[in-house]
Amino acid sequence: MSSSDSEVITVLVVDDHPLLRDGVAFALSGESDMRIVANAEDGESAIAAFREHRPDVTLMDLQLPDMSGVDAMCAIRSEFPAARVLVLTTYRGDVQVTNALKRGASGFLLKASLRKELRDAIRAVNVGRRVISPDAASDLAEHVGGDVLSERELQVLDRAARGNGNKQIASKLGISEDTVKSHMKSILSKLDANDRTHAVVTALKRGIIHI
């Protein structure tokens, strides 16, 4: 290794898929200025690994088996406020981007673009810059300033996504069917959707709801 230890960027990789961890290891294997110091498969082990190794940059998957990657990141940053976390996800949802960034993420990368963007992103985050995958940034720009669904609209859409009809949604939420229809009409308008199926697909893609 040509760089001294003081110049090496230490990296913690948090993802429950071995193939992803192997892929990151391969991508960084030829880089003399960075080294993976630990891997973790879930949020709790990520927090423990961070405490032990104090990495310069943490690569954090959003979808973990025991808690969300954002919650794991927040737990780490509550104890180590200077922690730099680069969030990884399969999804391009703009809501996920804004939520992660608002809660302290240093960057956001799509797993599909790791090969071409990962190394530069780690270096950028290490020196304090914020990095957002171009594809995710384009989604974010497209929807910025858009109408936000109300809490009740989110409840209606979540239940619709789980296969409930208007009558079932009304019963579960303690409201009338007409009120459900009114909320659904508003949801379609805000999401620019043609029908409830289109609304559900759009909301899932953007990270507005999760099932």
N, C-alpha and C positions, 0 to 999 in steps of 0.2 A: 504494500500500500504506500503510495507516494506521499499522501497527506499525513500530517501528524494527527494524533488522536484528538487534539484540541480543535482541529479543523473539520473533523468528521461529523456529519449530521446523523444523529442517532434516531432511529425510527421504530415505533411500536405499530404493529399491524393487528387490527381488530376486525375479524370476520369469521363467521362460523363455517365457511366453505373452504376446505383444504386446497382446492384447485386455485381459488383466488389468492390465498396466501402464498402458494407456490409460484403463481404468476408474478406476484409483486416481488418475491425473492429473486426470481429470474431477471426481472426488469432492472433490479438494482444491483445485481451481482457484478456487473462490469464497471460500476461507478466507484471510484476511489474516494469520493468525498461523502459517501453515506453508507450506513450500516444498520441492518435490522438487529435490534437488541432483544426483542421479544415478540411473541405472537399471543393473541388471546382469542377465544372462541365466543365469549359472551361478555356482557357488561361488567359483571362482578369481577371476573378475572382480568378484564381490561383495567379496572380501577386499581386492583392489586398490582398488576404489572407496571402501571404508571408510577405508583408509589415506590416500587423497587428500583426501577431503571431511570426514571425522570427523563424520558426521551425528548429530543428537540422537537420532533414532529410526530403526531399520532394520526394514523390512517384509520378512520372509524366508519364501519358499515352502519347504515341507518337501521337495517332490519336485523336485530339480534334476538336470540331465543328467550332471553330472560327480561330484557328491558329494551327500549328503543336506543339507538345510537346517540340520539340527542340527549336523552336522560343520562346516559353513561358519560357523555361529554360534559354535561352540566355538573355531575357529581365530581368529576375530575377537576373542572375549573373552579368549583367552590372551594376545593382544597389547595389547588395550584392555579391561581388566577392567570398566570403567564403562560399556561399550557396552550400550545398551538395545535389545533385539531383540523385535519383535512377530511371532510366528510365524503364517503363513497356511497353511491347508490346505483341501482339498476334503473331507477325511475327519474324522469325529467320533470316531475311535478314542481311547479313554481311555488306552491305553498310550502313544500318541503324545503326548498331553497331559502325562502324568506324566514321560515321558522328556525332553521339551523343557524343562519347568519345572525338573526336577532339574538339568539341565545349564546353566541360567542364563537361560532365556527370561523376558522381562518380561511376556509375555502370549501369548494364543492365540486367534485368530479364525478362524471358518469363512469361506471365500471367498463363500459364498452370502449372508452377512449383512454384507458390507463396506459396502454403501450406508447401512445404518442405524447401524452401530456404529463404523466406521473412524475418523471424525474425533474422536469422544469418546475412543476407545481410545488414539489417538496422544497426545492431550493428557494423559490419565491416566498413560500410560507415561513421558512426558517429565518428569513431576514425581515419578517414583519409585514409582507405584502399580502393582500387578499386575492384569492384566485377563484374564479368561477368558470366552469367548463363552458365553452362557447355555446354548445347546444342548450345547456341549462339557462345561460344568460339570455338567449334568444326567447325562450319560453317566458322568462321573468319579464323581459321588456314588453312582450306581447300582451301580458295580462296586468301590468302595473296600472294602478288607478281603476281597475275594474270593480264592479259591484261585489261586495262581500256578502256571503250568505249569512243570515241570522242564525242564532242558536237553534231556533225551532225549525228553520229550513234545513239545517244540517241533520237534525233528528229525523225529519221526514225523509230526506234523501238517503240517509244511512239505512233506514228500514226498507226503503224501496230497493236499495242495492242488495238487501238480504232476501229479496223475493216476496215481500209483503205487498198485498194490494191495498187500495185506499181504505177499505173497510177495516182491515187488520191494523193498518197504521193508526187510524182514528181511534180504535179500541185501545191500542197500546199506549198512545199518547194522551188519551182522555180528551180528545177533541172531536168535532164533527167531521163527517166525510167532506162536507162543503169546505171546511177550513183546510183540510188536507189538499183538496183540489186547488184552492187558492194559493197555498204555499207552493204546490208543484208548478203552478203557472208562473209564479215569481222566480222559482228556481230555473225553469226553462229559459226565461228571459235573461236572467243574470249570467247563465252559462252559455247563452246563445245555442241552445240545444233544440233539436227538432221534436224529441219525445223523451219520455222518462228513461228509456234505455240509453239513448244518446247522452242524457244528463249524467247518468251513473258512470258511463265509460269516461266521459270528460272529467268528472270529479275524481275518479280513481287515478287517471293519468296525471292530473295536476296535483295529486296528493291532498285533495280537500277532504276526502273520506278514505277509510281503509277497511277492508273486510278480510 
